Amino acid sequence: MIALYPAVEGFSALPVGTFVDLRGRRKAFVAGMAMISILTFVIGLSNNLVLVGGAHALEGLAAAMVTVASLTMITDLTVKENRGAGMGGFDLANLAGYGAGIFLGVAFSHIFASNLGYSFLVVSAVMGASAVFVYFALHEPSHSSKGQQNLRGIYDALTGDVVGILPVWFSLTMVLGFFLFLPRLVKNAGVTDLTQSAPLILLALVVLGVGSVLFGRLSDKVGRMKTMTIGALGELGFLLVLPDLFQRLIVIPPGTSWVESYNMVGPIIFVGGMLFFLGSALIPSILAFIGDKAAKEFRGSAMGLYSLMLSGGIALGTVLAGISDDLGGVQAVFYSAAIIFGGLGLTSAWLLRKQQGLAKQVVDLNRPASKPI
């Protein structure tokens, strides 16, 4: 039932992108917010598995509408010189929402312990009020649009640069799927008390959020490719040190002070934290790169492709993480993630380098020939 959400979000991403290009960003965004409010209300009222599963699946469609419309509007409202900062702000908002969701989820599980459905009703009310606010406050940004679109037109509008960046983006979303498998690894290790993990998760979200804004801005200054390279090296390094860090963290007894915990973990937590911070450079720089290269009249479709690969990568990454865990445990999980990320990252580097070579050839061919002496 949980998997229905990303599955529907992935399948609906491209049609939603086309809708955003043809009918407007604001309509998709407001409709998505309203749908989330209504469907969350339905979930809060029912214990029927089929009804809850269906509502949760449709929330995937609503999420695609909000995400694709948001990214497209950010692309419309920014230029190449500040688009990285805009995408970093988008990622920061996402991460802040996740952090607030974790905090509220823990609080609601105690406040509404007798009937957890009430927590969904509260969230529904908040989302409904947000949808009303957005309806009156949000204005459609100016953008290019074509009267008719089809899959062939969308395909033709994808530049070689956008196609070249897709492998590393897909590998990054697969790594996210591997990270989502972490709770299962913790459970397999015999750890049942996760009270100490919440502060660590929130700290990780803070590091990612701050890194997204800083590196998004850095990509505006030094270029997308350089910033992506920093992020790729950081992400790869973090995946390589994570198995050792994970094994040290799970043996810390509950209730251990922060000082004693550090003495048990050692300096590797700082090394892992720094690499994790550097890895946060990937998302804003990739999103800004796609926004830079996407054809103006197909920006929604390009961001729909981003959402499609996000959902597919997370789903595939989670499955591969489970297979790796069965075959070789924690080391196999994250070393296989490193191999996948490194391999697809090198594929993107080769494709982008090849595209740069083709672009240079086109420039040379279009350059006027010198007059004979």
C-alpha positions as CSV (number, residue, x, y, z in Angstrom):
1,M,0.0,0.0,0.0
2,I,2.9,2.3,0.8
3,A,4.4,1.6,-2.6
4,L,1.3,2.9,-4.4
5,Y,2.2,6.5,-3.7
6,P,5.6,6.7,-5.5
7,A,4.3,4.3,-8.2
8,V,1.4,6.6,-9.1
9,E,3.6,9.7,-8.7
10,G,6.1,8.2,-11.2
11,F,3.5,7.1,-13.8
12,S,1.7,10.5,-13.7
13,A,4.8,12.7,-13.8
14,L,5.1,13.1,-17.6
15,P,1.3,13.7,-18.1
16,V,1.4,16.2,-15.3
17,G,4.4,17.9,-16.9
18,T,2.5,18.3,-20.1
19,F,-0.6,19.7,-18.2
20,V,1.7,22.2,-16.5
21,D,3.1,23.3,-19.9
22,L,-0.3,23.6,-21.6
23,R,-2.7,24.7,-18.8
24,G,-0.5,26.5,-16.4
25,R,1.6,26.1,-13.3
26,R,-0.8,27.6,-10.9
27,K,-3.8,25.4,-11.8
28,A,-1.7,22.2,-11.2
29,F,-0.3,23.5,-7.9
30,V,-3.6,24.6,-6.4
31,A,-5.3,21.4,-7.6
32,G,-2.6,19.2,-6.1
33,M,-2.8,21.0,-2.7
34,A,-6.6,20.6,-2.6
35,M,-6.4,16.9,-3.6
36,I,-3.9,16.3,-0.8
37,S,-6.2,17.9,1.7
38,I,-9.3,15.9,0.6
39,L,-7.5,12.6,0.4
40,T,-5.8,13.0,3.8
41,F,-9.2,13.7,5.2
42,V,-10.5,10.5,3.7
43,I,-7.6,8.5,5.2
44,G,-8.3,10.0,8.6
45,L,-11.9,8.9,8.6
46,S,-11.5,5.3,7.3
47,N,-9.8,2.1,8.5
48,N,-10.7,0.3,5.2
49,L,-7.5,-0.9,3.6
50,V,-8.7,-0.6,0.1
51,L,-10.1,2.9,0.6
52,V,-6.9,4.1,2.4
53,G,-4.7,2.5,-0.2
54,G,-6.6,4.1,-3.0
55,A,-6.5,7.6,-1.4
56,H,-2.8,7.2,-0.7
57,A,-2.2,6.2,-4.4
58,L,-4.1,9.3,-5.6
59,E,-1.9,11.4,-3.2
60,G,1.0,10.3,-5.5
61,L,-0.8,12.1,-8.4
62,A,-1.3,15.2,-6.2
63,A,2.3,15.1,-5.2
64,A,3.4,15.0,-8.8
65,M,1.2,18.0,-9.5
66,V,2.7,20.1,-6.7
67,T,6.3,19.0,-7.2
68,V,6.4,19.5,-11.0
69,A,4.5,22.8,-10.8
70,S,6.8,24.0,-8.1
71,L,10.0,23.2,-10.0
72,T,8.7,24.7,-13.2
73,M,7.7,27.9,-11.5
74,I,11.1,28.2,-9.9
75,T,12.7,27.7,-13.3
76,D,10.4,30.4,-14.8
77,L,11.1,32.9,-12.0
78,T,14.8,32.6,-12.0
79,V,17.6,33.1,-14.5
80,K,20.8,31.2,-14.9
81,E,22.7,33.5,-12.5
82,N,20.4,32.7,-9.5
83,R,18.6,29.4,-10.5
84,G,20.9,27.3,-8.3
85,A,20.0,29.3,-5.2
86,G,16.3,28.9,-6.1
87,M,16.6,25.2,-6.4
88,G,18.6,25.1,-3.2
89,G,15.7,26.9,-1.5
90,F,13.3,24.4,-3.0
91,D,15.3,21.5,-1.5
92,L,15.6,23.3,1.8
93,A,11.8,23.7,2.0
94,N,11.4,20.0,1.3
95,L,13.8,19.0,4.0
96,A,12.3,21.4,6.5
97,G,8.9,19.8,5.7
98,Y,10.3,16.3,6.4
99,G,11.8,17.5,9.7
100,A,8.6,19.1,10.8
101,G,6.7,16.0,9.7
102,I,8.9,13.7,11.8
103,F,8.4,16.0,14.8
104,L,4.6,16.3,14.4
105,G,4.3,12.6,13.7
106,V,6.0,11.7,17.0
107,A,3.9,14.3,18.8
108,F,0.6,13.2,17.2
109,S,1.3,9.6,18.0
110,H,1.1,10.5,21.7
111,I,-1.6,13.2,21.5
112,F,-3.9,11.1,19.4
113,A,-2.9,7.7,20.8
114,S,-6.5,6.6,21.2
115,N,-7.4,7.4,17.6
116,L,-4.5,8.2,15.2
117,G,-7.0,9.1,12.5
118,Y,-7.4,12.5,14.2
119,S,-3.8,13.4,13.2
120,F,-4.7,13.0,9.6
121,L,-7.7,15.3,10.1
122,V,-5.4,18.0,11.5
123,V,-3.0,17.7,8.6
124,S,-6.0,17.8,6.2
125,A,-7.2,21.1,7.8
126,V,-3.7,22.6,7.5
127,M,-3.3,21.6,3.9
128,G,-6.8,22.9,3.1
129,A,-6.0,26.2,4.6
130,S,-2.8,26.3,2.6
131,A,-4.6,25.5,-0.6
132,V,-7.0,28.5,0.0
133,F,-4.0,30.8,0.7
134,V,-2.2,29.6,-2.4
135,Y,-5.3,30.1,-4.5
136,F,-5.4,33.8,-3.7
137,A,-1.6,34.5,-3.2
138,L,0.0,32.6,-6.0
139,H,0.3,34.3,-9.4
140,E,1.1,32.5,-12.7
141,P,4.6,33.4,-13.8
142,S,5.1,34.4,-17.4
143,H,6.3,31.4,-19.5
144,S,6.4,30.1,-23.1
145,S,3.8,27.6,-24.2
146,K,2.8,25.7,-27.4
147,G,-0.7,25.0,-28.3
148,Q,-0.1,21.3,-28.9
149,Q,2.3,18.8,-27.5
150,N,3.0,15.1,-27.9
151,L,5.5,12.6,-26.7
152,R,7.6,13.1,-29.8
153,G,7.8,16.8,-29.3
154,I,8.8,16.3,-25.7
155,Y,11.5,13.8,-26.7
156,D,12.8,16.2,-29.4
157,A,13.0,19.0,-26.9
158,L,15.3,17.1,-24.5
159,T,18.8,18.4,-25.3
160,G,21.8,16.2,-25.2
161,D,22.9,17.9,-22.0
162,V,19.7,17.0,-20.2
163,V,19.9,13.4,-21.4
164,G,23.5,13.2,-20.3
165,I,22.7,14.2,-16.8
166,L,19.9,11.7,-16.3
167,P,22.1,8.7,-15.4
168,V,23.7,10.4,-12.4
169,W,20.3,11.7,-11.4
170,F,18.8,8.2,-11.6
171,S,21.7,6.8,-9.6
172,L,21.2,9.4,-6.9
173,T,17.5,8.6,-6.6
174,M,18.5,4.9,-6.3
175,V,20.8,5.8,-3.5
176,L,17.9,7.5,-1.8
177,G,16.1,4.2,-2.0
178,F,19.1,2.5,-0.3
179,F,18.9,5.1,2.5
180,L,15.2,4.3,3.0
181,F,16.3,0.7,3.7
182,L,18.3,1.9,6.7
183,P,15.5,1.2,9.3
184,R,15.3,-2.4,8.1
185,L,19.1,-2.7,8.6
186,V,18.8,-1.3,12.1
187,K,16.0,-3.8,12.9
188,N,18.0,-6.7,11.5
189,A,20.9,-5.6,13.8
190,G,18.6,-6.2,16.8
191,V,18.1,-2.5,17.7
192,T,14.5,-1.8,18.7
193,D,14.9,1.5,20.6
194,L,15.2,4.3,18.1
195,T,14.6,7.2,20.4
196,Q,18.2,8.4,19.9
197,S,18.0,8.3,16.2
198,A,15.5,11.2,15.8
199,P,18.0,13.9,16.7
200,L,20.5,12.4,14.3
201,I,17.9,12.3,11.5
202,L,17.0,15.9,12.2
203,L,20.7,16.9,12.3
204,A,21.2,15.2,8.9
205,L,18.2,17.1,7.4
206,V,19.7,20.4,8.7
207,V,23.1,19.6,7.1
208,L,21.4,18.7,3.8
209,G,19.2,21.8,3.9
210,V,22.1,24.2,4.6
211,G,24.3,22.4,2.1
212,S,21.6,22.7,-0.6
213,V,21.3,26.4,-0.3
214,L,25.1,27.0,-0.1
215,F,26.0,24.7,-3.0
216,G,23.0,25.9,-5.0
217,R,24.5,29.4,-4.8
218,L,28.0,28.1,-5.5
219,S,26.7,26.5,-8.7
220,D,25.6,29.9,-9.8
221,K,29.1,31.3,-9.2
222,V,31.4,28.5,-10.4
223,G,29.2,26.5,-12.7
224,R,26.9,23.5,-12.4
225,M,29.4,20.8,-13.5
226,K,32.0,21.8,-11.0
227,T,29.5,21.8,-8.2
228,M,28.1,18.4,-9.3
229,T,31.6,17.0,-9.3
230,I,32.0,18.1,-5.7
231,G,28.7,16.5,-4.8
232,A,29.4,13.3,-6.6
233,L,32.8,12.8,-4.9
234,G,31.2,13.6,-1.5
235,E,28.3,11.2,-2.0
236,L,30.6,8.4,-3.2
237,G,33.0,8.9,-0.3
238,F,30.0,8.8,2.2
239,L,28.7,5.6,0.8
240,L,32.2,4.0,1.2
241,V,32.6,5.0,4.9
242,L,28.9,4.5,5.9
243,P,29.2,0.7,6.6
244,D,31.9,1.3,9.2
245,L,30.0,4.3,10.6
246,F,26.8,2.3,10.8
247,Q,28.3,-0.6,12.6
248,R,29.7,1.7,15.3
249,L,26.5,3.7,15.7
250,I,24.2,0.7,16.3
251,V,26.3,-0.7,19.2
252,I,25.9,2.5,21.2
253,P,23.6,1.6,24.2
254,P,20.4,3.7,24.6
255,G,20.8,6.5,27.1
256,T,24.5,7.0,26.3
257,S,25.6,10.6,26.6
258,W,26.7,12.5,23.5
259,V,30.3,12.7,24.8
260,E,30.5,8.9,25.4
261,S,28.8,8.3,22.1
262,Y,31.5,10.3,20.3
263,N,34.2,8.3,22.1
264,M,32.7,5.1,20.8
265,V,32.2,6.3,17.3
266,G,35.5,8.2,16.9
267,P,36.6,10.7,14.2
268,I,34.9,8.8,11.5
269,I,31.6,10.6,12.3
270,F,33.2,13.9,11.3
271,V,34.7,12.4,8.1
272,G,31.3,10.9,7.3
273,G,29.5,14.2,8.2
274,M,31.8,16.2,5.9
275,L,31.3,13.9,3.0
276,F,27.6,13.9,3.6
277,F,27.6,17.7,3.5
278,L,29.5,17.7,0.3
279,G,27.0,15.3,-1.2
280,S,24.2,17.8,-0.7
281,A,25.7,19.7,-3.7
282,L,24.2,17.3,-6.1
283,I,20.4,18.0,-6.0
284,P,20.4,21.8,-6.4
285,S,23.0,21.8,-9.1
286,I,21.3,19.0,-11.1
287,L,17.9,20.6,-10.9
288,A,19.4,24.0,-11.9
289,F,21.2,22.3,-14.8
290,I,18.0,20.7,-16.0
291,G,16.2,24.1,-15.7
292,D,19.0,25.8,-17.6
293,K,19.0,23.3,-20.5
294,A,15.2,22.5,-20.8
295,A,13.4,24.2,-23.7
296,K,11.3,27.0,-22.4
297,E,8.0,25.7,-23.7
298,F,8.7,22.2,-22.3
299,R,9.9,23.0,-18.8
300,G,7.0,21.3,-17.1
301,S,7.7,18.1,-19.1
302,A,11.4,18.2,-18.2
303,M,10.6,18.5,-14.5
304,G,8.0,15.7,-15.0
305,L,10.8,13.5,-16.3
306,Y,12.8,14.5,-13.1
307,S,9.8,13.3,-10.9
308,L,9.4,10.1,-13.0
309,M,13.0,9.1,-12.4
310,L,12.9,10.1,-8.8
311,S,10.0,7.7,-8.1
312,G,11.5,4.9,-10.2
313,G,14.9,5.3,-8.7
314,I,13.7,5.2,-5.1
315,A,11.6,2.1,-5.8
316,L,14.4,0.2,-7.6
317,G,17.0,1.3,-5.0
318,T,14.9,-0.1,-2.2
319,V,14.5,-3.4,-3.9
320,L,18.2,-3.7,-4.7
321,A,19.0,-2.8,-1.1
322,G,16.9,-5.7,0.1
323,I,18.6,-8.1,-2.3
324,S,22.1,-6.8,-1.3
325,D,21.2,-7.2,2.4
326,D,20.2,-10.9,1.8
327,L,23.5,-11.5,-0.1
328,G,26.0,-9.8,2.1
329,G,24.6,-7.6,4.9
330,V,25.3,-3.9,5.5
331,Q,28.6,-3.8,3.6
332,A,27.0,-5.3,0.5
333,V,24.2,-2.8,0.7
334,F,26.2,0.4,0.6
335,Y,29.2,-0.9,-1.4
336,S,26.7,-1.9,-4.1
337,A,25.1,1.5,-3.9
338,A,28.6,3.0,-4.3
339,I,29.2,0.9,-7.4
340,I,25.9,1.8,-9.0
341,F,26.4,5.5,-8.2
342,G,30.0,5.5,-9.4
343,G,29.2,3.6,-12.6
344,L,26.2,5.8,-13.6
345,G,28.0,8.9,-12.6
346,L,30.9,8.0,-14.9
347,T,28.3,7.3,-17.6
348,S,26.9,10.9,-17.2
349,A,30.4,12.3,-17.3
350,W,31.2,10.5,-20.6
351,L,27.9,11.6,-22.2
352,L,28.3,15.2,-21.2
353,R,31.9,15.3,-22.4
354,K,30.7,13.8,-25.7
355,Q,28.0,16.4,-25.9
356,Q,30.5,19.2,-25.3
357,G,32.6,17.8,-28.2
358,L,29.6,17.7,-30.5
359,A,28.7,21.3,-29.6
360,K,32.2,22.4,-30.3
361,Q,32.1,20.8,-33.7
362,V,28.8,22.6,-34.5
363,V,30.4,25.9,-33.5
364,D,33.4,25.2,-35.7
365,L,31.2,24.3,-38.7
366,N,29.1,27.5,-38.3
367,R,32.2,29.7,-38.0
368,P,32.7,31.7,-41.2
369,A,35.6,30.5,-43.3
370,S,38.6,32.8,-43.7
371,K,39.0,34.6,-47.0
372,P,41.8,33.3,-49.2
373,I,44.8,35.5,-49.4
